[in-house]
């Protein structure tokens, strides 16, 4: 039982860090919308620190899994949270179930936020590329009517000298 409590402790800390990472990602949505690059850079640094801490916890959890598997004569791949729940009893079993559900919920919500942030960043990049195209004259291929009503294709000069 003491062994399973170690899993509970690590999973609780992981849940806490993943929850913090999720909250940061939610705040990042508005930062991206506001195009606040300086704040976005700070948030990315904070995310990197959280990910570093999560990696450390994950290494610790993997060591526990390896030891547990070896002592119980099973493969490390078999030692999932569901398996641990099946092996636990009482409060430890309930806590593992709660942590499993909480982690699943956080991960699912994180996926959705990441997809939203990805779309927002892509939209910003598309707009920037469109704007650059307008400034450089790359997008000037449309027809323009002359005084006689005929269309002529205008290939105007660019604000940026491409030869330099």
C-alpha positions as CSV (number, residue, x, y, z in Angstrom):
1,X,0.0,0.0,0.0
2,X,2.8,2.4,0.8
3,X,4.1,1.8,-2.7
4,X,0.8,2.8,-4.2
5,X,0.7,6.0,-2.0
6,X,4.0,7.0,-3.8
7,X,2.1,6.9,-7.1
8,X,-0.7,8.9,-5.6
9,X,1.8,11.6,-4.4
10,X,3.4,11.9,-7.8
11,X,0.1,11.9,-9.7
12,X,-1.2,14.7,-7.3
13,X,1.9,16.8,-8.1
14,X,1.6,16.1,-11.8
15,X,-2.1,17.1,-11.7
16,X,-1.2,20.3,-10.0
17,X,1.5,21.2,-12.6
18,X,-0.7,20.2,-15.5
19,X,-3.5,22.3,-14.0
20,X,-1.2,25.3,-13.8
21,X,-0.1,24.7,-17.4
22,X,-3.7,24.6,-18.5
23,X,-4.5,27.9,-16.8
24,X,-1.5,29.4,-18.4
25,X,-2.6,28.2,-21.8
26,X,-6.1,29.7,-21.2
27,X,-4.5,33.1,-20.5
28,X,-2.4,32.7,-23.6
29,X,-5.5,32.7,-25.8
30,X,-6.1,36.4,-24.9
31,X,-2.4,37.3,-25.2
32,X,-2.4,35.8,-28.7
33,X,-5.6,37.7,-29.6
34,X,-4.1,40.9,-28.3
35,X,-0.9,40.2,-30.2
36,X,1.1,40.9,-27.1
37,X,4.4,39.3,-28.1
38,X,6.3,40.3,-24.9
39,X,3.7,38.7,-22.7
40,X,3.6,35.7,-24.9
41,X,7.4,35.2,-24.6
42,X,7.1,35.4,-20.8
43,X,4.3,32.8,-20.9
44,X,6.4,30.5,-23.1
45,X,9.2,30.7,-20.6
46,X,6.9,29.9,-17.7
47,X,5.6,26.9,-19.7
48,X,9.1,25.7,-20.3
49,X,9.8,25.7,-16.6
50,X,6.6,23.8,-15.9
51,X,7.4,21.3,-18.6
52,X,10.9,20.8,-17.1
53,X,9.3,20.2,-13.7
54,X,6.8,17.7,-15.2
55,X,9.6,15.9,-17.0
56,X,11.4,15.5,-13.6
57,X,8.2,14.1,-12.1
58,X,7.6,11.8,-15.0
59,X,11.1,10.4,-14.7
60,X,10.4,9.8,-11.0
61,X,7.1,8.1,-11.9
62,X,8.8,5.9,-14.5
63,X,11.3,4.7,-11.9
64,X,8.5,3.8,-9.6
65,X,6.7,2.0,-12.4
66,X,9.8,0.0,-13.2
67,X,10.4,-1.0,-9.6
68,X,6.7,-1.9,-9.1
69,X,6.7,-4.0,-12.3
70,X,9.9,-5.8,-11.4
71,X,8.6,-6.6,-7.8
72,X,5.3,-7.9,-9.2
73,X,6.7,-9.8,-12.1
74,X,4.9,-7.8,-14.8
75,X,5.9,-5.6,-17.7
76,X,6.3,-1.9,-17.1
77,X,3.8,-1.3,-19.9
78,X,1.1,-3.0,-17.9
79,X,1.5,-0.6,-15.0
80,X,-1.1,2.0,-15.9
81,X,-3.2,4.1,-13.5
82,X,-6.1,1.7,-14.3
83,X,-4.0,-1.2,-13.3
84,X,-2.9,0.5,-10.1
85,X,-6.6,1.2,-9.3
86,X,-7.3,-2.5,-9.7
87,X,-4.5,-3.3,-7.2
88,X,-5.4,-0.6,-4.6
89,X,-7.9,-0.7,-1.8
90,X,-9.8,1.9,0.2
91,X,-8.8,5.5,0.1
92,X,-5.8,4.9,-2.1
93,X,-8.1,3.3,-4.7
94,X,-10.5,6.2,-4.6
95,X,-7.8,8.8,-4.8
96,X,-6.2,7.0,-7.8
97,X,-9.6,7.0,-9.6
98,X,-10.1,10.7,-8.9
99,X,-6.6,11.5,-10.1
100,X,-7.1,9.5,-13.2
101,X,-10.3,11.3,-14.1
102,X,-8.8,14.7,-13.2
103,X,-5.7,14.1,-15.4
104,X,-7.9,12.9,-18.3
105,X,-10.0,16.0,-18.0
106,X,-7.0,18.3,-17.9
107,X,-5.4,16.7,-20.9
108,X,-8.6,16.8,-22.9
109,X,-9.1,20.5,-22.1
110,X,-5.4,21.2,-22.8
111,X,-5.8,19.6,-26.3
112,X,-8.7,21.9,-27.0
113,X,-6.9,25.1,-25.9
114,X,-3.8,24.1,-27.8
115,X,-5.9,23.7,-31.0
116,X,-7.5,27.1,-30.4
117,X,-4.1,28.7,-29.9
118,X,-2.7,27.0,-33.0
119,X,-5.6,28.3,-35.1
120,X,-5.2,31.9,-33.7
121,X,-1.5,31.9,-34.4
122,X,-2.1,30.5,-37.9
123,X,-4.7,33.3,-38.6
124,X,-2.2,35.9,-37.3
125,X,0.5,34.5,-39.6
126,X,-1.9,34.4,-42.6
127,X,-2.8,38.0,-42.0
128,X,0.8,39.0,-41.7
129,X,1.7,37.2,-44.9
130,X,-1.3,38.9,-46.7
131,X,-0.2,42.3,-45.4
132,X,3.4,41.7,-46.6
133,X,2.0,40.7,-49.9
134,X,0.0,43.9,-50.2
135,X,3.1,46.0,-49.3
136,X,5.5,44.2,-51.6
137,X,3.0,44.0,-54.5
138,X,3.0,40.2,-54.7
139,X,-0.7,40.1,-54.7
140,X,-1.3,42.6,-57.5
141,X,-2.6,40.3,-60.3
142,X,-6.2,41.4,-60.6
143,X,-7.7,43.2,-63.5
144,X,-8.4,46.9,-63.5
145,X,-10.8,48.6,-65.9
146,X,-9.4,51.2,-68.3
147,X,-11.4,54.3,-69.4
148,X,-12.6,52.4,-72.5
149,X,-14.0,49.6,-70.3
150,X,-11.4,47.1,-71.2
151,X,-9.5,45.3,-68.5
152,X,-5.8,45.6,-68.1
153,X,-3.5,43.8,-65.8
154,X,-1.5,46.2,-63.7
155,X,1.8,45.1,-62.3
156,X,2.7,48.0,-60.2
157,X,5.9,48.8,-58.4
158,X,6.7,47.6,-55.0
159,X,7.5,49.5,-51.9
160,X,10.4,47.1,-51.4
161,X,13.3,46.9,-53.9
162,X,13.6,43.2,-54.5
163,X,16.8,43.5,-56.3
164,X,18.8,45.0,-53.5
